[in-house]
Amino acid sequence: MNSTEEIIADERLIVRDSGEIPEVALHGSIHYLCHDPEGPRITLGKRERRTLRQAAVERFKEIILRDLTPENRDLPLYRGPMRTLFNWRRYCVFCEREGMEVDQEFRRKTARAMTAFIGREMKEYDDRGSAINCDAAAIAELALCLGLDPTELPPGWEKLCPGPD
């Protein structure tokens, strides 16, 4: 591996392990690599740009599923389904801006995760309350974004949502 490949590999890891907004990390890496006076000031080819974009997509996928994983509900990293909705929107806008298709298999996987998450919340509601942090309209919107009709969610799911204050 030459030094340019190593630099790209390092930046890919930075984008892949970025925080809540992978697109910002991607553009930060591209700026550093190509334009920053303290960066290597290299020219990225299509392959290198694709590698960095794919790292951002991987991070989007991870954070979208994170908040639909029941085992995460009691961890500090848990942000709830409202954050899933925000991150799903960001992912779709990112794909559009980058000229990429939204991964339909990932959409289906996320829909299954959402349905399973809500099912588990329903089963455990009497023992632990709800970890859902948004109203029923937001859950319905997320379901629709994922290709689900909200009626496909477990019956009575609305009780999991906090009411208006």
Solvent accessible surface area in square Angstrom, and as a share of the most:
residue,aa,sasa,rsa
1,M,158,0.71
2,N,90,0.46
3,S,73,0.47
4,T,52,0.31
5,E,72,0.32
6,E,85,0.38
7,I,54,0.27
8,I,12,0.06
9,A,40,0.31
10,D,84,0.44
11,E,16,0.07
12,R,63,0.23
13,L,103,0.51
14,I,99,0.50
15,V,0,0.00
16,R,53,0.20
17,D,103,0.53
18,S,15,0.10
19,G,46,0.44
20,E,44,0.20
21,I,73,0.37
22,P,0,0.00
23,E,22,0.10
24,V,100,0.57
25,A,22,0.17
26,L,1,0.00
27,H,87,0.39
28,G,40,0.39
29,S,5,0.03
30,I,25,0.13
31,H,94,0.42
32,Y,81,0.31
33,L,0,0.00
34,C,18,0.11
35,H,110,0.49
36,D,34,0.18
37,P,109,0.68
38,E,158,0.71
39,G,14,0.14
40,P,44,0.27
41,R,145,0.53
42,I,36,0.18
43,T,133,0.77
44,L,13,0.06
45,G,35,0.33
46,K,173,0.73
47,R,142,0.52
48,E,32,0.14
49,R,87,0.32
50,R,132,0.48
51,T,41,0.24
52,L,0,0.00
53,R,54,0.20
54,Q,74,0.33
55,A,0,0.00
56,A,0,0.00
57,V,6,0.04
58,E,49,0.22
59,R,36,0.13
60,F,1,0.00
61,K,43,0.18
62,E,75,0.33
63,I,1,0.00
64,I,0,0.00
65,L,35,0.18
66,R,30,0.11
67,D,0,0.00
68,L,5,0.02
69,T,45,0.26
70,P,22,0.14
71,E,112,0.50
72,N,25,0.13
73,R,22,0.08
74,D,110,0.57
75,L,84,0.42
76,P,123,0.77
77,L,78,0.39
78,Y,34,0.13
79,R,94,0.34
80,G,0,0.00
81,P,2,0.01
82,M,54,0.24
83,R,67,0.25
84,T,0,0.00
85,L,2,0.01
86,F,78,0.33
87,N,0,0.00
88,W,3,0.01
89,R,94,0.34
90,R,85,0.31
91,Y,1,0.01
92,C,35,0.21
93,V,67,0.39
94,F,0,0.00
95,C,1,0.01
96,E,141,0.63
97,R,160,0.58
98,E,47,0.21
99,G,72,0.69
100,M,52,0.23
101,E,159,0.71
102,V,24,0.14
103,D,51,0.26
104,Q,86,0.38
105,E,91,0.41
106,F,10,0.04
107,R,51,0.18
108,R,122,0.44
109,K,98,0.42
110,T,0,0.00
111,A,9,0.07
112,R,136,0.50
113,A,25,0.19
114,M,1,0.00
115,T,44,0.25
116,A,65,0.50
117,F,1,0.00
118,I,1,0.01
119,G,16,0.16
120,R,85,0.31
121,E,1,0.00
122,M,45,0.20
123,K,172,0.73
124,E,44,0.20
125,Y,67,0.26
126,D,134,0.69
127,D,133,0.69
128,R,95,0.35
129,G,29,0.27
130,S,43,0.28
131,A,20,0.16
132,I,10,0.05
133,N,73,0.37
134,C,9,0.05
135,D,72,0.38
136,A,33,0.25
137,A,74,0.57
138,A,11,0.08
139,I,1,0.01
140,A,23,0.18
141,E,64,0.29
142,L,1,0.00
143,A,0,0.00
144,L,112,0.56
145,C,36,0.22
146,L,5,0.02
147,G,61,0.58
148,L,25,0.12
149,D,68,0.35
150,P,26,0.17
151,T,120,0.70
152,E,102,0.46
153,L,5,0.02
154,P,26,0.16
155,P,123,0.78
156,G,40,0.38
157,W,17,0.06
158,E,88,0.39
159,K,108,0.46
160,L,4,0.02
161,C,18,0.11
162,P,68,0.43
163,G,51,0.49
164,P,139,0.87
165,D,194,1.00
